[in-house]
């Protein structure tokens, strides 16, 4: 019981320090957004970028000293891409932290129960449909990827549910089995896709090559509201790190909490994947890095993961589009370049802890 009190209560000094850390990361996020928007194949002065952004805020009047093409590049090409990268990183990081809390496994990630496999299959089907169609300026690939991700997790949930309970082990096994099946179908469709293969493989490797503001207007509300909602369950996740029976005794409706968090984490992951493609490792390395620096308290782990995930993917996307101009490296390759060594480090650390 004393261990429970330690994780539920927090020293006021540590509480203040972590609140300051959140504030500092929020400032860093704003700075990196402006920096990423300024950088590209043609660099735009930092001050000019800030002036253009501020000029679009109501009641702020700034003399226009820049060319119209510069404003177009900033507002219509780079800004939606940077924002989309930021919210995607936030979604994957907070979903990863949530899954790690629910499964009580620091190596769990947002794709553990089939979101990526379902989204990949949906996207491939969207590529193969021989019609050019859109809904609210959204192409079929994004729509089908979103539906595929949600549909896969719904099926895994149905397979893993035992009566009124939701055993985590059964859920993982159902996710692994269904994920393998969906991956096999996706691989077959890729082999037989013909001319569509290039577009499919590019999407599957992740990236934001042609973002639009409509993508931002759709994903930002879903991911923001979903992430804030998950943060409200920080104390519940703290308690659930112990035995589920003890959590029940402390007033946590364990089964209801698991269902709610799984649904919300899956929803924001599917929203992120539908426009960004399959971007790996963010949901593993960010929550674990935050845990190493600031500790395991989910009341702070969740918001800190949101901010760190957003910053990480903005910088990764910036690297992807600037390191080899004019060629753009798929974002999934960049995140794997940093994530794979960190993942191996976690495995080695866990191995030492066992032995």
N, C-alpha and C positions, 0 to 999 in steps of 0.2 A: 504493500500500500504506500510505503514511503517513496518508492520509485515512481508510482503514479502521480504523487503530489509534486515530485520534482519536474516532471514533464508538463504537468498542467499549470503549475505556478512558475514564475520567472522572476529572477532577481531584478529589481527596478533599474539598476545600472545597466544590465544586459538589455533590458527592454528598451531603454533610452538609446543605447548604442545601435540596436538593430533598426529602430525607427529612423535614426540619423542615416544609417546605411541605405535604407529605402529611399530617403529623400535625396541622398547623393547619387544613387543609381538613376533616379528619375531625371535629375539634372543631366547626368552623363548621357542618358537616352536621347534627350532633346538635342544635345550637342552632336551626338553621332548621327542623328537624323539629318541635321543641317550639313554635316560634313559629307555624308553619303550622297546627299542631293547635289552638293557642289562638285563632287568628283565624278569622273567618267572619261570618255574618249576626248572630250573637250572640257578642260577645267574651267569652272566659273568661280570668281572671287567669293570668298566666304561672306563678305559684307554685302555683296550684290544679292546673294542667295537669301540672306536674312531680310534685306529690304523688299525683295519680291514677295516673300512669304508674308511679311508684316503688312504689305500694301493691300492684301486681300482680306485683312481683318477689319470688320466694321469699325467706323469712327477713328481709324488711323490713316492719316494722309501723309504719303511719302512721295516726293517729286520723282517722276519716272526718268531715270538717267540710263536705262538699259535698252537694248534692242528687243523688239517683239519676239524674235526667234529664241532669244535667251529665256524669256518668260515662258514660252511654249515648252522648251526643253525641261525647265524646272518644274512647272505645274502639271503638264500633261504627260510627260514621259518618266521622269525620275521620281517625282513625289509619290505617285500611286504605287510605283514599284517598291520604294523604300518602306512605305507604310504597310504594304502587303507583306513584305518580308518581316517587318517588326511584329505584326499581329500573328503571323504564322509561327515565328519563333516563340512568342509568348504562349500560344495555344499548345504547341508540342511540349514545351517545358513544363507547364502547369499540369497538362494531362499526364506526362511522365511521372511527375511527383505524386499525382493522385493515384495512379496505378501502382507505384512503388509502395504507397501507404496501404492501399487496399490489399495487395498481395503480400505485403511485408517482405518485399524483395527489392533491394536497391538496383537490381539489374533488369527490372521490368521496364517496358517502354510503351508508348501510346499505341503501337501496332501489335501488341501482344495477342489480342483476341480477334484478329482478322480485319481490322480497319484498312490496312494498306493493301492486303490481298483483294478485298472486295472493291476498294476504290480503283485498283489497277485493272481489274476485270471490267468494271464499269467504264473506265476511260478507254480501254481497248475497244469495247463494243461501240462507244461513241465515235471512235475513229473509223470503224468499219461500216457504220451505217451510211449507205450511199446517197445521202441527201445533205444539203447544206441548210441547216435550220438553227434558229436561235430563239431564246426566250429572254426578253429584257436585256438584249445584247450579250447573253451568256451562250456559249457554244454547247453543243451536245456533250462534248468531252467532260466539261466541268459538271454539268447536270448529272450525267450518268455516273461520274466518279463519286459524287456526293451520295447519290442513291445507293450505289454499290457498297460504299463504306458503311453506311447505316444499316443496309440490308444484311450484310455479313455479320455484323455484331448482333443484330436482332436474332438471327438464326443461331449464332453461338450461344446467346443468352437462353434461347428456347431449349437447346440441346443440353446445356449445362445445369439448368434449373432442376432441383430435386425437391418435389413437393412445393412447399412455400419457402424453402431455404435456397441459398445460392452458394454452394461450396466453391471456393476459389480454385482448388485443385481441379475439380471437374470442369470448371469454366476454362481454365488454361488448356486442358487436354482437348476439349471441344474446339477451342480456337486453333490449336496446332493442327488438328485433323482437318478442319474445314479450310484453314489457310493453305495447307498443302494441296488440297483438292482444287481450290480456286486458282492457285499458282499454276497447277498443271494445265487447267483450261486456258489461262492467260498465255502460257508458253506456247501452247498449240496454236492459238490465234495469232501470236506473233510470228511463228514460223510460216504460216499460210497467209500472212497479211499482204505480201507483195510490196507495192509502192508506199503503203502506209507505214511500213516498218520504221522509217527514219523518225517520223513524227511521234510514233508510239514510244520508241526507245528514249527520245529526248524528254518526253513527259515523265516517263518512269524514273529517269535520273534526277528529276526535280529542277525547279527554276522558275523565274518570273520574267520570261522573255518579252511578253506583250501584255502587260497588265493595263486595265482600264479602271477609271474611277468607279464604275458600276461594281467591279469586283471588291473594291474597298468598301463601298456603301453596304454591301451584303455581308462581308466577312467581319468587319469591325464590330457591328452591334452583336452578332452571334457570339464572337469570341470574347468580347469585352464583358457582356452580361454573364456568359457562361463561366468565365474565369473568376469574376467577382463572386458569383454564386458559390463556386468551389471553395473560395477563400473563407466563406462563412463556416465551412465544415472543418476548419483547422483544428479546433479542440477535439472534435469527434475523431479525427484521424489520429491525433495524439493518443487518445484513450484506446483506440482499436489496435495500437501497436502491441498491446498486451493481449491476454486471452479474451476471446469474444464473450465468454461468460462474465468476466470481470467488467467488460465494457457495458454489458447489459445491466449489471448491478449498479453501475454508475449513471444509469439513465439514458444510455445510448440505444436507440432502436437499430441494432446492427444490420439486420437484413434490409430494412428500409433505406438506411444510409448507403449501403453497398449498391443497391439498385439505383438510387438517385445519382450518386457520384459516377457510376459506370455510364449511365445515360448521358449526363452532361459532359463528361470527359470525352466520350465517343463523339458527341455532337460537334464539339469544337475541333476535334481532330479531323473529322470528316470535312468540316468547312475549310480547314487549312489545307488539307490534301487536295481538295477538289480544284483549287487554283494553283497550288504550288507543286503538285506532283509528290512523289515519294521522297521525302527528305529524312534521311536516317540519322540516328545518334543524338539528335538534339534532346530528345526526351530522356535519354540516359545520362549524358555527360553533364548537362546543366543542373538538374536537381541534385546530383551527387556532388558536384563541385560546390554548390551552395551549402549542402549539408556539411561538407568538410570545413568550410570557412565559417559559417554562422551557426551550425548545430542542427539537430534534427526536429526542432519544434515546428510543427506544420503551420502554426499561426504566422510564422515568419518565412518558413521554407516556401510556401506557396506564392506569396507576393514577390519575394526575392527571386524565385525561379521565373516568374513572369517577366520581370525587368531584365534579368540576365539573359534569358532566352531571346528576348527581343533584340537586345544589343548584339548578342552573338550572331544571330542570323542576318541582321543588317550588315555587319562587318563581313560575314562570310559571302553574302551576295555581292557586296562591293568588291571583294577580292575576286569573285567569279567573273565579274564583267570588266575588270581592269588589269588583271595580271598578264593576260596574253591578248592584247587588242590587235586586230578587231575581233578575234575569236572569243567566244564566251564559253567558259567552262561550266558544265552542268553543276548546279548547286549541291546536288547529292554527293558529287565527287569531293567537293571542298569540305563538306561536313564530315564525310568519311575519313578524309585525310587527317583531320584533327580528332575525330571521335574514335576511330579504331584503336590508335595507340592508348588513348585514355581508357577505353573499354578493357584492353589487355592489362592495363595497370590495375583496374578494379578487380579483375579476375585473380591476378597475382596477389593483391592485397587480401582478398577474401580467402585465398588458399593458405596464406600465412596465418590468418586468423584461426583457420580450422585446425592447422597442425601446430 
